[in-house]
Amino acid sequence: MSVETAVAEVVTLASELIAIDTTNTGDPAAPGTERAAAEYVAAKLSEVGYEPVYVESGAPGRGNVIARLPGADPARGALLIHGHLDVVPADPAEWSVHPFSGEVRDGYVWGRGAVDMKDMVAMTLAVARSFKRDGVVPPRDLIFAFLADEEAGGFYGARWLVDNRPELFEGATEAISEVGGFSVTLADDVRAYLVETAEKGVMWLRLTARGTAGHGSMLHEDNAVAKLAAAITRLEQHRFPLVLTDPVRELLTGVAEVTGVPFDPDDPEAAVARLGNLSRMIGATLRDTANVTMFEAGYKANVVPSVARATVDGRMLPGREKEFEAELAEILGPEIIREWDSLPPVRTTFDGALVEAMATAVTAEDPGARLLPYMLSAGTDAKSFQRLGVRHFGFSPLKLPPDLDFTALFHGVDERVPVEALEFGTRVLDRFLRAC
Ligand SMILES: [Zn+2]
């Protein structure tokens, strides 16, 4: 009964959240943009009787909101449901609709954050509000957290809160959040819902090469730009070793069972290639990766500069942290200075009562569906919360049309989420949180 009030407002909530521009450029000196969205969320929670806590995490404007709904059994650990309020930048000139319009058109809610992740923020908010209004007592404490700065590593969001305000998450033993729970159509009207059980680790490297400055017209043997370019080329040509981890094996085995196309564990790349659009992301979970993303050097055509710099986005599989670092050092060579920020991989197993509750909730709304684990090639705030000993799952349920290239929408142009998917996700989340 009560889920209908949540379903009725989820689209408006998503649309209004998207219309609040919370662009996170990643520049720590830039003013925080999350405050208005956090205040919006806090007002929506207060309106129905919550007493939300508003916290700015380390810098002005970096707004976070945390609220708790007491459960029937205080002895059980709490479930943390967290979502981030910030979004990556969007250039309106590239979009079909304004990225901060939140426009509802052709059965979709459009705008930056529609899938990453104001969709889940809206679903969470809608269910939290209906639970409070209806006096629902969930089986265990629920902690709702709406966070800043996920898109730049959570240094002014989850990471800061875990370091400075851990009491806000006291008792949490498990968590759900983004980039999981979405459907992939594997056969006619047969869907798998991919639950994130692992994340690669992050190593954002700043590389520096030094050489001898001089006149560009003369003979020159110690050119910083050439040295760095050569090192980067070696890195781009390097293939890190293939490692078949548990979540990837379980995913590919599950897909094989559903499709009837056998999976050869000696050739996981062939099985990944059959996944269509999804292969871009799943393919990146078969091995470590290191992509150069920024390069800067020089200031004048006839001056050889003494220094060149590059940034590399490195991602390593769980258990590969040490090996990844050693391999990078060897490929880049001793002349390249390496400095980095890193965030650890995340992993848990795909089993237990919480996973069963996810499966029950999904199949109640999509009979015949199958839940499968997977590893995210990117990172989320799960990296911060695992430091509190919280077991983490990516579970933001969405039933998607078979032809939608969902993973391309993340940080992409014309990011949008189907209205029906939001309504479906709200129903699943309602069932799940009543049974968790
Ligand atoms: Zn996200």
Boltz pocket constraint, residues with backbone or C-beta under 6 A from the ligand:
constraints:
  - pocket:
      binder: B
      contacts: [[A, 84], [A, 115], [A, 116], [A, 117], [A, 150], [A, 178]]
      max_distance: 6.0
